[in-house]
């Protein structure tokens, strides 16, 4: 490769290399984008479940029916108009393959497809107390005569030939929610009669952002098509709607934060180096780090979690320090490659120490933490290596030395006159520990719901809609376990009388269980035994028809259905696949190899102790999912704390191996350790409960403090090197503070926790590194 007289690449060659690097990044970005699968599954950031309640919670967080529910209200129009819009929306959404179930109170027959209708007498409890004989049929036919002369004739007439007892309609009505809202104009309304209500269950789980976005779009389109009043309004809630809102908000906030960050960083770097090339070239290691981290996670794991991507975005505040140190340590007459070579031992020590801290997450047993570790290690390593071996080839030879700046020299002179705190630091440490230990309020945040960025008014709206729709309690559920589906279905049938007694005692307002939709095989066989044979049924029909205006042969379809039901194999959960019933049963009956679990959802639970006692008497268990979530958070935190403890030991060992001097090691580590205490004290003093992301952010802040300390230690007592280091650390701290201060303003709790923690850490680490780690220059104390 051709070089100029001083051994540097020509400007044209440097431009060609920069464009080649950029082209490779564009290709890498395209390749990563082709294979990147984003996930919002919160289970990836949870440890393995140990208890039945934890297992159930993990299922509910993942693919449970609760995570797939969309609650819909249409308001701001007269009731008749709202009812018409509700019917139009239900019809449109029910035919959409994105939805497993859509209900609005209309007792339509879609819940029972034609292939299941012959089984109606096996699913209904009618024959448990009656026989399908002449008196029963005579009463039914007399009622149908009256129905056919009523306004409901258009609904009843198509059913009569195959179902004169209207068992299909009875089933459809019995499958309405246990505490269904009031019905006006044949659809659900809230208690004020001002909101038409619908509920839709998506096929996709709640953590699938793309599928949930498509479902929300379908609801909005159905509303737009059904809108009969220009002033009508749509209200949409539920986990899927929240997932879409959070995703859109995260995208919006990432947009404005990224825009402000980019503009501010470009201006800051231009001001610091008086060169437009610095911000442009400094982006290349950052982009390389991000793409390498994402690519590594995409290759190692099935999908990249959104939290991993969000956390990776915050790494900009760390990896941007590497090119800044190179820019600030350039000097006239020395090639950029020589500057990079001189910096490398210190830079490598800082990078290795931070990466070692994240290596411990690989042994955490939590998939999300492993993703964070892989992303961070690969990203930091890539940024450091590109800064060391690629970036120097693109830099122009330095024409000036930052150490020659009179303004910087005056600032350093003022800093050098500051006293070196010793006893003061000990007092500060003691006070910080006292605040951490004795500050009022809870130390740890165990409630997962507090990590949600959903606004309080949206949560209140969701609570209101759930109450109006009679949605089940999301905290408590009864479980019955067994070796197979049949055993747990029988157990839930035995539990039903106790549940009815609890409703009568007002311990609960209502309940739902799988046998409401799918009786056990034993119950179905018992009902089959009560069905008459063809000859007996025909005789009963002839007797019943004789006193009615119906023809004798009008009910051939009915006789055929009864005979089919009498001889058919009993229905199982697998037979319901592809029907609306599959969603209802699937949410309450969980099956895996060698084990099955029946769930009983509860409404209006007022006496948990009574419900727990009644459940235990039948071999069932009342589970508290809130307590299960808190126990999972505690288990997760214990793993993180253990990883942090191991990381601290490894970090100390790495620094000691690099410096081989106890006093130097203490000077480097003291600012980082004291800043960590100060961060905890500030957060606790402000009444902030610490969550898992505060802990992860502490590692980031500690890594920054370690870098500051290492570079001041690297400068030694060389005044020129001290000035270059001061310039680099000032620029690094300002750029990092900018990134994380903006994150601290985010409405997303995860980003806010990381941003506030690291922003405090940047300020503390910078000040303490100046006070503790700096050395006096040679001529500061003349002999």
C-alpha positions in Angstrom: 0.0 0.0 0.0 1.4 3.4 -1.0 2.4 5.8 1.8 3.5 9.4 1.8 7.0 10.5 2.8 6.3 10.3 6.5 4.9 6.8 6.4 1.2 7.7 6.5 -1.5 6.7 4.1 -2.5 9.3 1.6 -5.9 11.1 2.1 -7.4 9.2 -0.9 -6.3 5.9 0.6 -7.8 6.7 4.0 -11.1 7.7 2.3 -11.1 4.5 0.4 -10.6 2.4 3.5 -13.3 4.3 5.4 -15.7 3.7 2.5 -14.8 0.0 2.4 -15.4 -0.3 6.2 -18.7 1.5 5.8 -19.7 -0.8 3.0 -18.9 -3.9 5.0 -21.0 -2.5 7.9 -23.9 -2.0 5.5 -23.6 -5.6 4.2 -23.3 -6.9 7.8 -26.4 -4.9 8.8 -28.4 -6.3 5.9 -27.3 -9.9 6.9 -28.1 -9.4 10.6 -31.5 -7.9 9.6 -32.3 -11.0 7.6 -31.7 -13.3 10.5 -32.7 -11.1 13.4 -35.9 -12.3 15.2 -37.0 -9.9 18.0 -38.8 -11.4 21.0 -40.7 -9.7 23.8 -41.1 -12.9 25.8 -40.5 -11.9 29.4 -39.8 -15.5 30.4 -36.3 -15.2 28.9 -35.4 -12.9 31.7 -36.7 -15.2 34.4 -35.0 -18.2 36.1 -36.3 -21.7 35.7 -39.6 -22.2 37.5 -39.5 -24.4 40.6 -43.0 -24.4 42.1 -46.4 -25.2 40.5 -47.4 -21.5 40.8 -44.1 -20.4 39.1 -44.7 -22.9 36.3 -48.2 -21.7 35.8 -47.0 -18.0 35.9 -44.4 -18.7 33.2 -47.1 -20.3 31.0 -49.4 -17.4 31.5 -46.7 -14.9 30.8 -45.9 -16.8 27.6 -48.9 -18.3 25.8 -51.7 -18.3 28.4 -55.1 -17.0 27.3 -54.7 -14.0 29.6 -51.8 -12.8 27.6 -53.8 -13.1 24.4 -56.9 -11.2 25.4 -58.0 -7.9 23.8 -60.8 -5.9 25.6 -62.8 -3.7 23.3 -65.4 -1.0 24.0 -67.2 1.2 21.5 -68.7 4.4 23.0 -70.0 7.9 22.3 -73.1 7.0 20.3 -76.7 5.9 21.0 -77.1 2.3 22.2 -78.8 1.1 19.0 -75.9 2.4 16.9 -73.3 1.0 19.3 -75.0 -2.4 19.2 -75.0 -2.4 15.4 -71.3 -1.5 15.4 -70.6 -4.3 17.9 -72.3 -6.9 15.7 -70.5 -5.7 12.6 -67.1 -5.8 14.4 -67.8 -9.3 15.9 -68.7 -10.7 12.4 -65.6 -9.2 10.8 -63.2 -10.3 13.6 -64.7 -13.8 14.0 -63.8 -14.5 10.3 -60.3 -13.2 10.7 -57.7 -16.0 11.3 -55.8 -13.8 13.7 -58.4 -14.4 16.3 -59.3 -17.7 18.1 -62.4 -16.3 19.8 -64.6 -13.1 19.5 -67.6 -12.6 21.8 -70.0 -9.7 22.3 -72.9 -11.3 24.1 -74.7 -12.4 21.0 -75.6 -16.0 21.4 -74.7 -16.9 17.9 -74.1 -20.5 16.9 -70.5 -19.9 15.7 -69.2 -21.4 19.1 -70.7 -24.7 18.0 -69.7 -25.6 14.5 -71.9 -28.0 12.5 -69.6 -31.0 13.0 -70.0 -30.7 16.8 -73.7 -30.1 17.0 -74.7 -33.8 17.1 -72.7 -34.0 20.4 -74.8 -31.3 22.1 -76.5 -33.8 24.4 -73.1 -35.1 25.5 -71.9 -31.6 26.3 -75.1 -30.3 27.9 -76.2 -31.3 31.4 -79.8 -31.5 30.4 -79.9 -35.3 30.4 -78.4 -35.4 33.9 -81.8 -34.7 35.3 -84.2 -35.5 32.5 -84.8 -38.2 29.9 -85.3 -37.6 26.2 -88.8 -39.1 26.2 -92.3 -38.3 24.9 -93.3 -35.8 27.7 -90.0 -33.9 27.3 -90.4 -33.8 23.5 -94.0 -32.7 23.8 -93.2 -29.8 26.0 -90.4 -28.8 23.7 -92.6 -28.9 20.6 -95.3 -26.9 22.2 -92.7 -24.3 23.1 -91.4 -24.2 19.5 -95.0 -23.6 18.2 -95.1 -20.5 20.4 -91.6 -19.5 19.3 -92.4 -19.7 15.6 -95.2 -17.2 16.2 -92.9 -14.7 18.0 -90.4 -12.1 16.7 -87.6 -14.7 17.3 -89.1 -17.0 14.6 -86.3 -16.1 12.1 -83.7 -17.4 14.5 -85.6 -20.4 15.8 -87.0 -21.8 12.5 -83.7 -23.1 11.0 -82.9 -25.0 14.1 -86.2 -26.8 14.8 -85.9 -29.7 12.4 -82.5 -30.9 13.8 -82.8 -29.5 17.3 -86.4 -29.2 18.6 -85.3 -28.9 22.2 -82.9 -26.0 21.3 -80.1 -27.7 23.1 -77.6 -25.8 20.8 -78.9 -22.4 22.0 -78.8 -23.6 25.6 -75.2 -24.5 25.2 -74.3 -21.3 23.5 -75.9 -19.3 26.3 -74.3 -21.4 29.0 -70.9 -20.8 27.6 -71.3 -17.0 28.0 -68.9 -15.7 30.7 -70.0 -16.5 34.2 -70.4 -12.9 35.1 -71.3 -11.5 31.7 -72.3 -7.9 31.4 -75.9 -6.8 30.8 -77.3 -7.3 27.3 -79.0 -4.5 25.3 -80.0 -5.1 21.7 -78.6 -8.6 22.1 -75.0 -7.5 22.8 -73.0 -6.7 25.9 -73.1 -3.2 27.4 -71.5 -1.8 30.5 -73.7 -1.1 33.5 -74.4 2.5 32.3 -75.5 1.4 28.9 -73.1 3.8 27.2 -70.4 1.3 26.0 -70.8 -1.7 23.8 -68.3 -4.4 25.0 -66.5 -7.1 23.1 -63.7 -9.5 24.0 -61.3 -11.0 21.5 -58.7 -13.7 22.0 -55.7 -13.7 19.6 -54.1 -16.8 18.2 -50.7 -15.4 18.8 -49.3 -15.0 22.3 -49.2 -11.5 23.9 -45.4 -11.3 23.6 -45.4 -11.5 19.8 -45.3 -7.8 18.8 -45.8 -8.2 15.1 -48.9 -10.5 15.5 -50.4 -8.3 18.2 -49.8 -5.2 16.0 -51.7 -7.0 13.2 -54.5 -7.9 15.6 -54.8 -4.4 16.9 -54.8 -3.1 13.3 -57.6 -5.6 12.5 -59.7 -4.3 15.4 -59.2 -0.7 14.3 -60.1 -1.5 10.7 -63.2 -3.4 11.8 -64.3 -0.4 13.9 -63.6 2.0 11.0 -65.7 -0.2 8.7 -68.5 -0.5 11.2 -68.5 3.1 12.3 -72.1 4.4 11.9 -71.6 7.6 13.8 -68.8 10.1 13.2 -68.4 10.7 16.9 -68.1 7.0 17.9 -64.9 6.1 19.7 -63.0 2.9 20.1 -61.3 1.9 23.4 -58.9 -1.0 23.3 -57.0 -2.6 26.2 -55.4 -5.9 27.3 -51.9 -7.3 27.2 -51.7 -7.3 23.4 -52.8 -3.7 23.1 -50.3 -2.8 25.8 -47.6 -4.6 24.0 -48.3 -2.6 20.8 -48.4 0.6 22.7 -45.2 -0.1 24.5 -43.5 -1.0 21.3 -44.7 2.1 19.5 -43.7 4.3 22.5 -40.3 2.6 22.7 -39.8 3.3 19.0 -40.8 6.9 19.4 -38.6 7.5 22.4 -35.7 5.7 20.8 -36.2 8.0 17.8 -36.0 11.3 19.6 -33.3 10.1 22.1 -31.2 8.8 19.2 -31.7 12.0 17.2 -30.7 14.2 20.1 -27.8 11.9 21.0 -26.5 11.9 17.5 -26.7 15.7 16.9 -25.2 16.4 20.3 -22.4 13.9 20.0 -21.5 15.3 16.6 -21.4 18.8 17.9 -19.5 17.9 21.0 -16.9 15.9 19.1 -16.5 18.6 16.6 -16.0 21.2 19.3 -13.5 19.0 21.2 -11.4 18.2 18.1 -12.2 21.0 15.7 -12.7 18.4 13.0 -15.7 17.0 11.2 -13.8 13.7 10.7 -13.7 12.9 14.4 -17.5 12.3 14.8 -17.8 10.5 11.4 -14.9 8.2 12.0 -15.8 7.6 15.6 -19.1 6.2 14.6 -17.4 3.2 12.7 -16.3 1.3 15.9 -19.7 2.0 17.5 -21.6 0.6 14.5 -19.2 -2.3 14.3 -19.8 -3.1 18.0 -23.6 -2.9 17.7 -23.8 -5.1 14.6 -21.3 -7.6 16.0 -23.2 -7.9 19.3 -26.6 -8.3 17.5 -25.1 -10.8 15.1 -23.5 -12.9 17.9 -26.8 -13.1 19.8 -28.8 -13.9 16.7 -26.4 -16.8 15.9 -26.3 -18.2 19.5 -29.9 -17.8 20.5 -33.3 -18.5 18.8 -34.3 -14.8 19.1 -33.0 -11.5 20.3 -35.0 -10.1 23.2 -36.1 -6.4 23.0 -34.5 -5.7 26.3 -31.2 -7.0 24.9 -31.5 -4.5 22.0 -32.5 -1.7 24.4 -29.5 -2.5 26.6 -27.2 -2.7 23.6 -28.3 0.8 22.7 -27.0 2.0 26.0 -23.5 0.6 25.2 -23.1 3.6 22.9 -22.3 5.4 26.1 -19.4 3.1 26.8 -17.8 2.1 23.5 -17.7 5.7 22.2 -15.0 6.2 24.9 -12.5 4.1 22.9 -12.1 6.3 19.8 -12.3 9.4 22.0 -9.2 8.2 24.0 -7.4 7.6 20.7 -8.3 11.1 19.3 -7.2 12.9 22.5 -3.9 11.0 22.9 -2.7 11.8 19.4 0.4 14.1 19.2 2.2 15.9 16.5 5.0 13.8 14.8 3.6 10.5 16.1 1.5 8.3 13.8 -2.0 7.3 15.0 -0.9 3.7 15.0 1.8 4.5 17.5 -0.7 6.3 19.7 -3.1 3.4 19.6 -0.2 1.0 20.4 0.7 3.1 23.5 -2.9 3.2 24.7 -3.6 -0.5 24.1 -2.4 -2.0 27.4 -4.6 0.4 29.4 -7.6 0.2 27.1 -7.3 -3.6 26.9 -7.3 -3.9 30.7 -10.5 -1.8 31.0 -12.2 -3.8 28.3 -11.1 -7.2 29.7 -12.2 -6.2 33.2 -15.7 -5.2 32.0 -16.1 -8.3 29.8 -15.0 -10.5 32.6 -17.8 -9.0 34.8 -20.3 -10.0 32.1 -18.9 -13.5 31.6 -20.4 -14.4 35.0 -23.8 -13.9 33.5 -23.2 -16.8 31.2 -23.4 -19.1 34.2 -26.6 -17.5 35.6 -29.0 -20.0 34.0 -31.2 -17.1 32.7 -31.4 -16.9 29.0 -31.9 -13.1 29.0 -28.8 -12.5 31.0 -26.8 -14.8 28.7 -28.0 -12.7 25.8 -26.8 -9.5 27.6 -23.5 -11.1 28.3 -22.9 -12.2 24.7 -24.0 -8.9 23.3 -21.8 -6.9 25.7 -18.7 -9.0 25.4 -18.7 -9.2 21.6 -19.7 -5.5 21.3 -17.0 -4.2 23.7 -14.4 -6.5 22.2 -15.2 -5.4 18.6 -15.2 -1.7 19.5 -11.8 -2.1 21.3 -10.2 -4.1 18.5 -11.4 -1.9 15.7 -10.2 1.2 17.6 -6.8 -0.4 18.1 -6.2 -2.0 14.6 -8.5 -0.3 12.1 -9.3 3.2 13.1 -5.7 4.5 13.3 -5.3 3.8 9.6 -8.1 6.3 8.8 -6.8 9.1 11.0 -4.9 12.1 9.6 -1.6 12.8 11.2 -2.1 15.0 14.2 -1.2 18.7 13.6 -1.6 19.7 17.2 -1.4 18.1 20.6 -4.3 18.6 23.1 -1.5 18.9 25.8 -0.6 22.2 24.3 -4.0 23.8 25.1 -3.5 26.7 27.5 -7.1 26.4 28.7 -6.7 22.8 29.5 -3.4 23.6 31.3 -5.1 26.2 33.5 -7.9 23.8 34.4 -5.4 21.1 35.3 -3.4 23.5 37.4 -6.6 24.3 39.4 -7.4 20.6 39.8 -3.9 19.9 41.0 -4.3 22.4 43.8 -7.3 20.5 45.2 -6.6 18.6 48.4 -6.4 14.9 48.3 -9.2 13.6 50.4 -8.6 10.7 52.8 -10.6 11.0 55.9 -13.3 12.8 53.9 -13.7 9.8 51.7 -14.1 7.5 54.6 -16.8 9.8 56.1 -18.6 9.9 52.8 -18.5 6.1 52.5 -19.9 5.6 56.0 -22.7 8.1 55.3 -23.5 6.4 52.0 -23.7 3.0 53.8 -25.9 4.5 56.5 -28.3 5.9 53.9 -28.4 2.6 52.0 -29.1 0.6 55.1 -31.4 2.9 57.0 -33.4 4.8 54.3 -37.1 4.2 54.8 -39.1 2.1 52.3 -38.5 -1.2 50.6 -35.0 -1.8 49.4 -35.9 -4.1 46.5 -38.7 -3.9 43.9 -40.3 -7.3 43.6 -43.4 -6.3 41.7 -43.1 -7.0 38.0 -46.1 -4.8 37.3 -44.1 -1.7 38.3 -41.7 -2.3 35.4 -44.4 -1.8 32.9 -44.4 1.6 31.0 -48.2 1.5 30.7 -49.7 4.8 31.9 -51.8 4.7 35.1 -54.9 5.9 33.2 -54.5 3.0 30.7 -54.2 0.5 33.6 -57.3 2.1 35.2 -59.2 1.7 31.9 -58.1 -1.9 31.7 -59.3 -2.6 35.2 -62.7 -1.0 34.5 -63.2 -3.0 31.3 -62.2 -6.2 33.1 -64.7 -5.5 35.8 -67.5 -4.8 33.3 -66.7 -7.9 31.3 -66.5 -10.1 34.3 -63.0 -11.1 33.5 -61.4 -13.6 35.9 -59.1 -12.6 38.8 -55.6 -12.4 37.4 -53.9 -13.1 40.8 -55.6 -16.3 42.1 -56.4 -19.5 40.3 -57.2 -23.1 41.4 -55.2 -25.9 39.9 -55.9 -29.6 39.7 -53.2 -31.9 38.6 -53.2 -35.5 37.3 -51.6 -37.9 35.0 -53.9 -37.2 32.0 -56.7 -34.9 30.9 -59.5 -37.4 31.9 -58.3 -37.5 35.5 -58.2 -33.7 36.0 -61.6 -33.3 34.2 -63.2 -35.8 36.6 -61.5 -33.9 39.5 -62.9 -30.6 38.3 -66.4 -32.1 38.1 -66.1 -33.2 41.7 -65.0 -29.7 42.7 -68.0 -28.0 41.1 -70.5 -28.5 44.0 -68.0 -26.9 46.4 -67.5 -24.0 44.0 -71.3 -23.5 43.8 -71.4 -23.4 47.6 -68.6 -20.8 47.6 -70.7 -18.7 45.2 -73.7 -19.1 47.5 -71.6 -17.9 50.5 -70.3 -15.0 48.4 -66.7 -16.1 48.9 -66.5 -15.8 45.1 -68.7 -14.1 42.6 -68.2 -16.8 39.9 -65.8 -19.3 38.3 -64.9 -21.0 35.1 -63.5 -24.5 34.6 -62.8 -26.7 31.6 -65.7 -29.1 32.2 -68.1 -26.2 31.6 -67.1 -26.7 27.9 -65.8 -30.3 27.8 -67.1 -32.9 30.3 -65.0 -35.9 31.2 -65.3 -39.0 29.0 -67.0 -40.8 31.9 -69.7 -38.1 32.1 -70.2 -38.2 28.3 -70.6 -42.0 28.4 -73.2 -41.7 31.1 -75.1 -39.2 29.0 -74.9 -41.5 26.0 -76.4 -44.2 28.0 -79.5 -42.0 28.7 -80.1 -41.4 25.0 -82.9 -43.6 23.5 -82.3 -46.0 20.7 -83.8 -45.1 17.3 -87.0 -47.1 17.7 -87.7 -45.7 21.2 -86.9 -42.1 20.0 -89.2 -42.5 17.0 -92.0 -43.7 19.1 -91.6 -40.8 21.5 -91.4 -38.4 18.6 -94.6 -39.8 17.1 -96.4 -39.4 20.4 -95.2 -35.8 20.9 -95.9 -34.7 17.3 -99.4 -36.0 17.3 -100.7 -33.0 19.3 -98.8 -30.4 17.3 -99.1 -28.9 13.8 -95.7 -30.4 12.9 -95.5 -33.2 10.3 -94.5 -36.6 11.5 -91.4 -36.7 9.3 -90.2 -33.1 10.2 -87.6 -34.3 12.6 -85.5 -36.9 10.7 -82.4 -34.7 11.1 -83.0 -34.7 14.9 -83.3 -38.5 15.1 -80.1 -38.9 13.0 -78.1 -36.5 15.3 -79.3 -38.4 18.4 -78.3 -41.7 17.0 -74.9 -40.4 16.0 -74.3 -39.0 19.5 -75.4 -42.3 21.0 -72.8 -44.3 19.0 -70.0 -41.7 18.7 -66.7 -41.7 20.5 -66.7 -39.2 23.3 -65.1 -35.9 22.5 -61.6 -35.0 23.7 -59.7 -31.7 23.7 -58.0 -32.7 20.5 -61.4 -32.9 18.7 -62.0 -29.2 19.4 -59.0 -28.0 17.4 -60.1 -25.5 14.8 -63.2 -24.5 16.7 -63.9 -21.5 19.1 -64.2 -24.0 21.9 -60.5 -24.9 21.5 -59.5 -21.5 22.9 -61.8 -21.8 25.9 -60.7 -25.3 26.8 -57.1 -24.8 25.9 -56.9 -21.9 28.4 -58.2 -24.0 31.2 -56.7 -27.4 30.4 -53.0 -27.8 30.1 -51.5 -31.0 28.8 -47.9 -32.3 28.4 -46.5 -35.8 28.3 -47.4 -37.7 31.5 -49.2 -34.8 33.2 -52.2 -32.6 32.8 -53.5 -29.6 34.8 -57.0 -28.2 35.0 -57.4 -24.5 35.9 -60.3 -22.9 37.6 -60.4 -19.1 37.1 -62.2 -17.1 39.7 -64.3 -13.9 39.7 -64.8 -11.6 42.6 -62.7 -13.5 45.1 -63.5 -12.2 48.6 -62.3 -15.0 50.9 -59.1 -16.6 49.8 -58.8 -18.7 52.9 -62.3 -20.3 52.4 -61.5 -21.0 48.7 -58.1 -22.5 49.6 -59.7 -24.8 52.2 -62.5 -25.9 49.8 -60.0 -26.6 47.0 -57.6 -28.5 49.3 -60.5 -30.8 50.4 -60.8 -32.0 46.8 -57.1 -32.3 46.2 -56.8 -29.0 44.4 -54.6 -26.0 45.2 -55.3 -22.2 45.2 -52.3 -20.5 43.7 -51.3 -16.9 44.2 -49.6 -15.8 41.0 -48.5 -12.4 42.5 -46.5 -14.3 45.2 -45.2 -16.6 42.5 -43.9 -13.6 40.4 -42.3 -12.0 43.4 -40.5 -15.3 44.3 -39.2 -15.5 40.7 -37.9 -12.0 40.9 -36.2 -12.8 44.2 -34.6 -15.9 42.7 -33.5 -13.9 39.7 -32.0 -11.2 41.9 -30.1 -13.7 43.9 -28.5 -15.1 40.7 -27.6 -11.6 39.6 -26.1 -10.7 43.0 -24.1 -13.9 43.0 -22.8 -13.1 39.5 -21.9 -9.6 40.6 -20.0 -10.9 43.5 -17.9 -13.2 41.3 -17.5 -10.4 38.8 -16.1 -8.1 41.5 -13.5 -10.6 42.5 -12.5 -11.3 38.9 -12.3 -7.6 38.1 -10.0 -7.0 41.1 -7.8 -9.9 40.0 -7.6 -8.5 36.4 -6.6 -5.0 37.5 -4.0 -6.4 40.0 -2.5 -8.6 37.2 -2.2 -5.5 35.0 -0.7 -3.2 37.6 1.1 -5.6 40.0 1.1 -2.9 42.7 -1.4 -2.8 45.6 -1.4 1.0 46.0 -1.9 1.5 42.3 -4.7 -1.1 42.3 -6.4 0.7 45.3 -6.1 4.1 43.6 -7.8 2.7 40.5 -10.6 0.8 42.2 -11.4 3.3 45.0 -13.3 5.8 42.8 -15.3 3.0 41.3 -16.2 1.4 44.6 -17.1 4.6 46.3 -19.2 5.7 43.4 -21.1 2.5 43.5 -22.0 3.2 47.2 -23.0 6.8 46.3 -25.3 5.6 43.5 -27.0 3.2 45.9 -27.3 6.0 48.5 -28.8 8.5 46.1 -31.3 6.0 44.7 -32.3 4.9 48.2 -32.4 8.4 49.5 -34.8 9.4 46.8 -37.1 6.5 47.8 -36.4 4.5 44.6 -36.8 0.7 45.0 -34.0 -1.1 43.3 -34.9 -3.5 40.5 -32.9 -5.9 38.4 -31.9 -3.4 35.8 -30.4 -1.1 38.4 -28.0 -3.9 39.2 -27.1 -4.5 35.6 -26.6 -0.7 35.2 -24.2 -0.7 38.2 -21.8 -2.9 36.1 -21.9 -0.4 33.3 -21.2 2.5 35.7 -18.4 0.5 37.4 -16.8 -0.2 34.0 -16.8 3.5 33.2 -15.2 4.3 36.6 -12.6 1.7 36.0 -11.7 3.2 32.6 -11.3 6.7 34.1 -9.1 5.4 36.9 -7.0 3.3 34.6 -6.3 6.1 32.2 -5.4 8.6 35.0 -3.1 5.9 36.4 -1.7 5.3 32.9 -0.8 9.1 32.7 1.4 8.8 35.7 3.4 12.0 36.6 3.9 13.0 32.9 2.3 16.4 32.7 1.6 16.2 28.9 0.1 12.8 29.3 -2.1 14.0 32.2 -3.4 16.8 30.0 -4.3 14.4 27.2 -6.0 12.1 29.6 -7.9 14.9 31.2 -9.1 16.0 27.8 -10.2 12.5 26.9 -11.9 11.8 30.1 -13.8 15.1 30.0 -15.0 14.4 26.5 -15.9 10.8 27.4 -17.8 11.7 30.5 -19.8 14.5 28.8 -20.8 12.2 25.9 -21.7 9.3 28.2 -23.5 11.6 30.6 -25.5 13.0 27.6 -26.6 9.5 26.5 -27.6 8.2 29.9 -29.2 11.5 31.1 -31.6 11.3 28.1 -32.3 7.7 28.9 -33.1 8.7 32.5 -35.9 11.0 31.1 -37.5 8.0 29.3 -41.0 6.8 30.3 -39.8 3.2 29.8 -38.9 2.0 33.4 -36.1 -0.3 32.2 -34.4 2.5 30.3 -35.0 5.0 33.0 -33.5 2.7 35.6 -30.4 2.2 33.5 -30.1 5.8 32.5 -30.4 7.3 36.0 -28.0 4.8 37.5 -25.3 5.3 35.0 -25.7 9.1 34.8 -25.1 9.3 38.6 -22.2 6.9 38.2 -20.5 9.0 35.4 -20.6 12.2 37.5 -19.3 10.4 40.6 -16.6 8.4 38.8 -15.3 11.5 37.0 -15.0 13.6 40.2 -13.5 10.8 42.4 -11.1 9.7 39.7 -9.7 13.2 39.5 -9.4 13.5 43.3 -8.1 10.0 44.1 -6.3 8.6 41.0 -4.4 11.6 39.6 -0.7 11.9 40.4 1.2 15.2 41.0 3.3 16.2 38.0 7.1 16.1 38.4 7.5 19.8 38.9 4.5 20.1 41.2 6.6 19.7 44.3 10.2 20.8 43.5 13.0 19.5 45.6 
